[in-house]
Amino acid sequence: MTKAFVEVGERSGLGFKVTQVIVALVQHGDEDEAVPAVQSSMGWIPLITADPKCEEWVRAKAREIAEGSGMKIRIARFTAREDLEVIG
């Protein structure tokens, strides 16, 4: 069974309504974009968060990738929400 919760600091569970998503974007070619990721002991972690408390982590990791690779990385905030389906 998949765990349906996350642990952030002292807080367990989702604990907030998602009203925004903060994401790092790297441009490939003229118009293509991708979300960069960092490798951890748990696997690859994409630089995206819905928790405003984790925004600085995304920024810091994006800086590390940009400095190490020479790529330009954009930090974007998405606030429009469209629920596509309710499952379960």
MODELLER restraints for C-alpha pairs under 7 A, 6 or more apart:
rsr = mdl.restraints
at = mdl.atoms
rsr.add(forms.Gaussian(group=physical.xy_distance, feature=features.Distance(at['CA:5:A'], at['CA:13:A']), mean=4.74, stdev=0.5))
rsr.add(forms.Gaussian(group=physical.xy_distance, feature=features.Distance(at['CA:5:A'], at['CA:14:A']), mean=5.96, stdev=0.5))
rsr.add(forms.Gaussian(group=physical.xy_distance, feature=features.Distance(at['CA:6:A'], at['CA:12:A']), mean=6.05, stdev=0.5))
rsr.add(forms.Gaussian(group=physical.xy_distance, feature=features.Distance(at['CA:6:A'], at['CA:13:A']), mean=5.39, stdev=0.5))
rsr.add(forms.Gaussian(group=physical.xy_distance, feature=features.Distance(at['CA:6:A'], at['CA:14:A']), mean=6.26, stdev=0.5))
rsr.add(forms.Gaussian(group=physical.xy_distance, feature=features.Distance(at['CA:7:A'], at['CA:13:A']), mean=6.39, stdev=0.5))
rsr.add(forms.Gaussian(group=physical.xy_distance, feature=features.Distance(at['CA:18:A'], at['CA:50:A']), mean=6.08, stdev=0.5))
rsr.add(forms.Gaussian(group=physical.xy_distance, feature=features.Distance(at['CA:19:A'], at['CA:79:A']), mean=6.08, stdev=0.5))
rsr.add(forms.Gaussian(group=physical.xy_distance, feature=features.Distance(at['CA:20:A'], at['CA:50:A']), mean=5.86, stdev=0.5))
rsr.add(forms.Gaussian(group=physical.xy_distance, feature=features.Distance(at['CA:20:A'], at['CA:77:A']), mean=6.61, stdev=0.5))
rsr.add(forms.Gaussian(group=physical.xy_distance, feature=features.Distance(at['CA:20:A'], at['CA:78:A']), mean=5.49, stdev=0.5))
rsr.add(forms.Gaussian(group=physical.xy_distance, feature=features.Distance(at['CA:20:A'], at['CA:79:A']), mean=4.46, stdev=0.5))
rsr.add(forms.Gaussian(group=physical.xy_distance, feature=features.Distance(at['CA:21:A'], at['CA:48:A']), mean=6.99, stdev=0.5))
rsr.add(forms.Gaussian(group=physical.xy_distance, feature=features.Distance(at['CA:21:A'], at['CA:49:A']), mean=5.71, stdev=0.5))
rsr.add(forms.Gaussian(group=physical.xy_distance, feature=features.Distance(at['CA:21:A'], at['CA:50:A']), mean=4.48, stdev=0.5))
rsr.add(forms.Gaussian(group=physical.xy_distance, feature=features.Distance(at['CA:21:A'], at['CA:77:A']), mean=5.65, stdev=0.5))
rsr.add(forms.Gaussian(group=physical.xy_distance, feature=features.Distance(at['CA:21:A'], at['CA:78:A']), mean=5.16, stdev=0.5))
rsr.add(forms.Gaussian(group=physical.xy_distance, feature=features.Distance(at['CA:21:A'], at['CA:79:A']), mean=6.62, stdev=0.5))
rsr.add(forms.Gaussian(group=physical.xy_distance, feature=features.Distance(at['CA:22:A'], at['CA:48:A']), mean=5.62, stdev=0.5))
rsr.add(forms.Gaussian(group=physical.xy_distance, feature=features.Distance(at['CA:22:A'], at['CA:49:A']), mean=5.31, stdev=0.5))
rsr.add(forms.Gaussian(group=physical.xy_distance, feature=features.Distance(at['CA:22:A'], at['CA:50:A']), mean=6.18, stdev=0.5))
rsr.add(forms.Gaussian(group=physical.xy_distance, feature=features.Distance(at['CA:22:A'], at['CA:55:A']), mean=6.71, stdev=0.5))
rsr.add(forms.Gaussian(group=physical.xy_distance, feature=features.Distance(at['CA:22:A'], at['CA:76:A']), mean=5.74, stdev=0.5))
rsr.add(forms.Gaussian(group=physical.xy_distance, feature=features.Distance(at['CA:22:A'], at['CA:77:A']), mean=4.51, stdev=0.5))
rsr.add(forms.Gaussian(group=physical.xy_distance, feature=features.Distance(at['CA:22:A'], at['CA:78:A']), mean=6.46, stdev=0.5))
rsr.add(forms.Gaussian(group=physical.xy_distance, feature=features.Distance(at['CA:23:A'], at['CA:47:A']), mean=5.87, stdev=0.5))
rsr.add(forms.Gaussian(group=physical.xy_distance, feature=features.Distance(at['CA:23:A'], at['CA:48:A']), mean=4.23, stdev=0.5))
rsr.add(forms.Gaussian(group=physical.xy_distance, feature=features.Distance(at['CA:23:A'], at['CA:49:A']), mean=6.48, stdev=0.5))
rsr.add(forms.Gaussian(group=physical.xy_distance, feature=features.Distance(at['CA:23:A'], at['CA:75:A']), mean=5.74, stdev=0.5))
rsr.add(forms.Gaussian(group=physical.xy_distance, feature=features.Distance(at['CA:23:A'], at['CA:76:A']), mean=5.36, stdev=0.5))
rsr.add(forms.Gaussian(group=physical.xy_distance, feature=features.Distance(at['CA:23:A'], at['CA:77:A']), mean=6.44, stdev=0.5))
rsr.add(forms.Gaussian(group=physical.xy_distance, feature=features.Distance(at['CA:24:A'], at['CA:35:A']), mean=5.89, stdev=0.5))
rsr.add(forms.Gaussian(group=physical.xy_distance, feature=features.Distance(at['CA:24:A'], at['CA:36:A']), mean=6.72, stdev=0.5))
rsr.add(forms.Gaussian(group=physical.xy_distance, feature=features.Distance(at['CA:24:A'], at['CA:47:A']), mean=5.57, stdev=0.5))
rsr.add(forms.Gaussian(group=physical.xy_distance, feature=features.Distance(at['CA:24:A'], at['CA:48:A']), mean=6.42, stdev=0.5))
rsr.add(forms.Gaussian(group=physical.xy_distance, feature=features.Distance(at['CA:24:A'], at['CA:58:A']), mean=6.98, stdev=0.5))
rsr.add(forms.Gaussian(group=physical.xy_distance, feature=features.Distance(at['CA:24:A'], at['CA:62:A']), mean=6.60, stdev=0.5))
rsr.add(forms.Gaussian(group=physical.xy_distance, feature=features.Distance(at['CA:24:A'], at['CA:73:A']), mean=6.40, stdev=0.5))
rsr.add(forms.Gaussian(group=physical.xy_distance, feature=features.Distance(at['CA:24:A'], at['CA:74:A']), mean=5.62, stdev=0.5))
rsr.add(forms.Gaussian(group=physical.xy_distance, feature=features.Distance(at['CA:24:A'], at['CA:75:A']), mean=4.52, stdev=0.5))
rsr.add(forms.Gaussian(group=physical.xy_distance, feature=features.Distance(at['CA:24:A'], at['CA:76:A']), mean=6.29, stdev=0.5))
rsr.add(forms.Gaussian(group=physical.xy_distance, feature=features.Distance(at['CA:25:A'], at['CA:33:A']), mean=6.19, stdev=0.5))
rsr.add(forms.Gaussian(group=physical.xy_distance, feature=features.Distance(at['CA:25:A'], at['CA:34:A']), mean=5.61, stdev=0.5))
rsr.add(forms.Gaussian(group=physical.xy_distance, feature=features.Distance(at['CA:25:A'], at['CA:35:A']), mean=4.91, stdev=0.5))
rsr.add(forms.Gaussian(group=physical.xy_distance, feature=features.Distance(at['CA:25:A'], at['CA:36:A']), mean=6.61, stdev=0.5))
rsr.add(forms.Gaussian(group=physical.xy_distance, feature=features.Distance(at['CA:25:A'], at['CA:73:A']), mean=5.56, stdev=0.5))
rsr.add(forms.Gaussian(group=physical.xy_distance, feature=features.Distance(at['CA:25:A'], at['CA:74:A']), mean=5.08, stdev=0.5))
rsr.add(forms.Gaussian(group=physical.xy_distance, feature=features.Distance(at['CA:25:A'], at['CA:75:A']), mean=6.26, stdev=0.5))
rsr.add(forms.Gaussian(group=physical.xy_distance, feature=features.Distance(at['CA:26:A'], at['CA:33:A']), mean=5.56, stdev=0.5))
rsr.add(forms.Gaussian(group=physical.xy_distance, feature=features.Distance(at['CA:26:A'], at['CA:34:A']), mean=5.42, stdev=0.5))
rsr.add(forms.Gaussian(group=physical.xy_distance, feature=features.Distance(at['CA:26:A'], at['CA:35:A']), mean=6.31, stdev=0.5))
rsr.add(forms.Gaussian(group=physical.xy_distance, feature=features.Distance(at['CA:26:A'], at['CA:36:A']), mean=6.65, stdev=0.5))
rsr.add(forms.Gaussian(group=physical.xy_distance, feature=features.Distance(at['CA:26:A'], at['CA:72:A']), mean=6.37, stdev=0.5))
rsr.add(forms.Gaussian(group=physical.xy_distance, feature=features.Distance(at['CA:26:A'], at['CA:73:A']), mean=4.76, stdev=0.5))
rsr.add(forms.Gaussian(group=physical.xy_distance, feature=features.Distance(at['CA:26:A'], at['CA:74:A']), mean=6.36, stdev=0.5))
rsr.add(forms.Gaussian(group=physical.xy_distance, feature=features.Distance(at['CA:27:A'], at['CA:33:A']), mean=4.42, stdev=0.5))
rsr.add(forms.Gaussian(group=physical.xy_distance, feature=features.Distance(at['CA:27:A'], at['CA:34:A']), mean=6.49, stdev=0.5))
rsr.add(forms.Gaussian(group=physical.xy_distance, feature=features.Distance(at['CA:35:A'], at['CA:46:A']), mean=6.36, stdev=0.5))
rsr.add(forms.Gaussian(group=physical.xy_distance, feature=features.Distance(at['CA:35:A'], at['CA:47:A']), mean=6.47, stdev=0.5))
rsr.add(forms.Gaussian(group=physical.xy_distance, feature=features.Distance(at['CA:36:A'], at['CA:46:A']), mean=5.88, stdev=0.5))
rsr.add(forms.Gaussian(group=physical.xy_distance, feature=features.Distance(at['CA:36:A'], at['CA:47:A']), mean=5.99, stdev=0.5))
rsr.add(forms.Gaussian(group=physical.xy_distance, feature=features.Distance(at['CA:37:A'], at['CA:44:A']), mean=6.04, stdev=0.5))
rsr.add(forms.Gaussian(group=physical.xy_distance, feature=features.Distance(at['CA:37:A'], at['CA:45:A']), mean=5.18, stdev=0.5))
rsr.add(forms.Gaussian(group=physical.xy_distance, feature=features.Distance(at['CA:37:A'], at['CA:46:A']), mean=3.97, stdev=0.5))
rsr.add(forms.Gaussian(group=physical.xy_distance, feature=features.Distance(at['CA:37:A'], at['CA:47:A']), mean=5.47, stdev=0.5))
rsr.add(forms.Gaussian(group=physical.xy_distance, feature=features.Distance(at['CA:38:A'], at['CA:44:A']), mean=5.59, stdev=0.5))
rsr.add(forms.Gaussian(group=physical.xy_distance, feature=features.Distance(at['CA:38:A'], at['CA:45:A']), mean=5.31, stdev=0.5))
rsr.add(forms.Gaussian(group=physical.xy_distance, feature=features.Distance(at['CA:38:A'], at['CA:46:A']), mean=6.47, stdev=0.5))
rsr.add(forms.Gaussian(group=physical.xy_distance, feature=features.Distance(at['CA:39:A'], at['CA:45:A']), mean=6.18, stdev=0.5))
rsr.add(forms.Gaussian(group=physical.xy_distance, feature=features.Distance(at['CA:47:A'], at['CA:58:A']), mean=5.42, stdev=0.5))
rsr.add(forms.Gaussian(group=physical.xy_distance, feature=features.Distance(at['CA:48:A'], at['CA:58:A']), mean=6.66, stdev=0.5))
rsr.add(forms.Gaussian(group=physical.xy_distance, feature=features.Distance(at['CA:49:A'], at['CA:55:A']), mean=6.80, stdev=0.5))
rsr.add(forms.Gaussian(group=physical.xy_distance, feature=features.Distance(at['CA:62:A'], at['CA:73:A']), mean=6.54, stdev=0.5))
rsr.add(forms.Gaussian(group=physical.xy_distance, feature=features.Distance(at['CA:66:A'], at['CA:72:A']), mean=5.94, stdev=0.5))
rsr.add(forms.Gaussian(group=physical.xy_distance, feature=features.Distance(at['CA:66:A'], at['CA:73:A']), mean=6.30, stdev=0.5))
